[in-house]
Amino acid sequence: MKSDLLEKAAEIVTDPLVLVNLVSQRVRQLNSGRSPLIPTRPSMGVADIALQEIIEGKIKLIEKAAP
């Protein structure tokens, strides 16, 4: 995981725990066969792809209202 991507994504999703959960969920999706939402390079790992998707606004956090 590249630290510059992590820093940029942390500016968008400011809560570190939420960011970790969001990246983890997307990594699981990518590992299970989902296609990346961005153009990728062979040197990119799945965590880098997930972070770049957050940075580019392809993945957004949707907060659910409490019941």
Wavefront OBJ file of the C-alpha trace (Angstrom):
o trace
v 0.000 0.000 0.000
v 1.406 3.352 -1.007
v 1.476 5.973 1.742
v 0.714 8.861 -0.618
v -2.538 7.171 -1.648
v -3.378 6.546 1.985
v -2.831 10.206 2.878
v -5.016 11.415 -0.003
v -7.794 8.967 0.868
v -7.585 10.009 4.533
v -8.415 13.570 3.470
v -11.657 12.290 1.936
v -12.625 9.750 4.618
v -11.385 11.432 7.771
v -12.220 8.692 10.293
v -9.372 6.129 10.164
v -11.578 3.229 11.276
v -14.144 3.968 8.596
v -11.390 4.244 5.975
v -9.929 0.881 6.996
v -13.358 -0.761 6.829
v -14.141 0.813 3.462
v -10.820 -0.294 1.948
v -11.135 -3.778 3.479
v -14.598 -4.277 2.039
v -13.491 -3.140 -1.418
v -10.375 -5.366 -1.276
v -12.628 -8.354 -0.524
v -14.811 -7.434 -3.500
v -11.814 -7.111 -5.830
v -10.342 -10.403 -4.604
v -13.655 -12.162 -5.229
v -13.639 -11.118 -8.880
v -15.204 -7.672 -9.071
v -13.712 -5.421 -11.736
v -11.774 -2.297 -10.759
v -13.598 0.981 -11.378
v -10.397 2.689 -12.530
v -7.659 1.887 -15.035
v -4.982 -0.133 -13.256
v -1.310 -0.919 -13.715
v 0.228 -4.347 -13.072
v 2.240 -2.871 -10.184
v -0.905 -1.849 -8.260
v -2.053 -4.034 -5.409
v -5.728 -4.416 -4.553
v -5.419 -2.014 -1.594
v -3.869 0.597 -3.906
v -6.746 0.124 -6.336
v -9.300 0.547 -3.531
v -7.580 3.709 -2.265
v -7.358 5.181 -5.763
v -11.070 4.473 -6.297
v -11.849 6.417 -3.110
v -9.593 9.295 -4.181
v -11.232 9.507 -7.612
v -14.725 9.445 -6.112
v -15.651 6.071 -7.595
v -16.356 4.704 -4.112
v -18.225 6.803 -1.581
v -19.329 6.304 1.973
v -23.091 6.326 2.408
v -24.183 6.870 5.977
v -27.323 5.082 7.032
v -29.812 6.818 9.276
v -30.318 5.276 12.693
v -33.595 3.334 12.988
l 1 2 3 4 5 6 7 8 9 10 11 12 13 14 15 16 17 18 19 20 21 22 23 24 25 26 27 28 29 30 31 32 33 34 35 36 37 38 39 40 41 42 43 44 45 46 47 48 49 50 51 52 53 54 55 56 57 58 59 60 61 62 63 64 65 66 67
